[in-house]
Amino acid sequence: MRADPVMSAGLPVQLRLRQVNGRDVALASSAVELPPGKHELLVDCRVEESGSVRRFAVEAELEAGGRYRLVANATARNCEAVELIGD
């Protein structure tokens, strides 16, 4: 699973995976490997233009061998939602 810098609504948006199942993820990490099954993710979403940061809890059901990424739905002012999608 990865959380890459992305563009949403034409704006630079940064997603940072903060925790997985209550355990902190290193700030330098842009990807993590997780076993199949249910996981609780805590994700920060920052819109560069406004400096707005919102935190989202995302529940994920991962399949063995699956590749996933976090995607933001954002406006010029803030992040509206974060979801996990399969690649």
C-alpha positions in Angstrom: 0.0 0.0 0.0 1.3 3.4 -0.8 0.4 7.1 -0.2 2.0 9.1 -2.9 1.9 12.9 -3.5 -1.0 13.4 -5.8 -3.0 16.1 -7.7 -6.7 16.5 -6.8 -8.8 19.2 -8.4 -5.6 20.4 -10.0 -4.0 21.1 -6.6 -1.0 19.4 -4.9 -2.3 17.2 -2.1 -0.1 15.2 0.3 -1.3 12.0 1.9 0.6 10.6 4.8 -0.2 7.2 6.4 0.1 7.9 10.2 -1.0 4.6 11.7 -1.9 1.1 10.8 -4.0 -0.8 13.4 -3.0 1.7 16.1 0.7 1.5 15.4 2.6 4.5 14.2 4.1 4.5 10.7 7.6 6.2 10.2 7.2 9.6 8.7 9.8 8.8 6.0 7.7 5.8 4.8 5.8 6.2 1.6 4.7 2.5 1.4 4.0 -0.3 3.8 3.5 -4.0 3.4 0.5 -5.5 5.2 -0.8 -9.0 5.5 -4.2 -9.9 4.0 -7.2 -9.1 6.1 -8.9 -6.2 7.8 -6.9 -3.1 8.8 -7.6 0.3 10.3 -5.6 3.1 8.8 -5.2 6.7 10.0 -4.3 9.1 7.2 -3.4 12.8 7.1 -4.4 14.7 4.0 -2.8 18.2 3.4 -3.8 20.6 0.7 -0.6 22.6 -0.1 -2.4 25.8 -1.3 -4.4 26.4 1.9 -2.2 24.5 4.3 -5.3 22.7 5.5 -4.7 19.3 7.2 -7.5 16.8 7.9 -7.2 13.3 9.5 -9.2 10.4 8.2 -9.8 6.9 9.6 -10.0 4.4 6.7 -11.1 0.7 7.1 -9.5 -1.6 4.6 -10.0 -5.3 3.7 -6.8 -6.3 1.9 -6.4 -9.4 -0.3 -3.3 -11.5 -0.6 -1.0 -10.2 -3.3 -3.0 -7.0 -3.7 -1.5 -3.6 -4.5 -3.3 -0.6 -3.1 -3.0 3.2 -2.9 -4.6 6.0 -0.9 -6.4 8.6 -3.0 -7.7 12.0 -1.8 -10.9 13.9 -2.9 -9.9 17.5 -2.3 -11.0 21.1 -3.1 -8.8 24.2 -3.0 -9.5 24.6 0.7 -9.4 21.1 2.2 -9.6 17.3 1.8 -13.1 16.0 1.6 -12.3 12.3 1.8 -9.6 9.7 1.5 -10.1 6.2 0.1 -8.0 3.1 -0.5 -8.2 1.7 -4.0 -6.7 -1.3 -5.7 -4.0 -0.8 -8.4 
